[in-house]
């Protein structure tokens, strides 16, 4: 799940909702099976895709947007453990973490701050 240079891109999106339910409506009691697109990995309530293409960070972010997703935002230790497991053979991976001015603070692509306790 990496390219010849050892880069893997992780992007994620929420699982598809039931037909007729608006995106972002959240889970519904007894809503049944949720599916990820083909070749995406399901973990918890998220779908993960590992790119085999070699791109820089901005190109990877744009590729994620083109797939109606975003670069990975790690929200828990459990999610970090999962990501480390599925990317263990990759030399490098791009995630959705960036430095934003002023002050050079690390933030995720969704605008949330980095939790240094993860």
HELIX and SHEET records of a PDB file:
HELIX    1   1 UNK A   57  UNK A   66  1                                  10    
HELIX    2   2 UNK A   77  UNK A   86  1                                  10    
SHEET    1   A 4 UNK A  41  UNK A  43  0                                        
SHEET    2   A 4 UNK A  46  UNK A  51 -1                                        
SHEET    3   A 4 UNK A   7  UNK A  14 -1                                        
SHEET    4   A 4 UNK A  70  UNK A  71 -1                                        
SHEET    1   B 4 UNK A  41  UNK A  43  0                                        
SHEET    2   B 4 UNK A  46  UNK A  51 -1                                        
SHEET    3   B 4 UNK A   7  UNK A  14 -1                                        
SHEET    4   B 4 UNK A  92  UNK A  94  1                                        
SHEET    1   C 2 UNK A  97  UNK A 100  0                                        
SHEET    2   C 2 UNK A 105  UNK A 108 -1                                        
END                                                                             
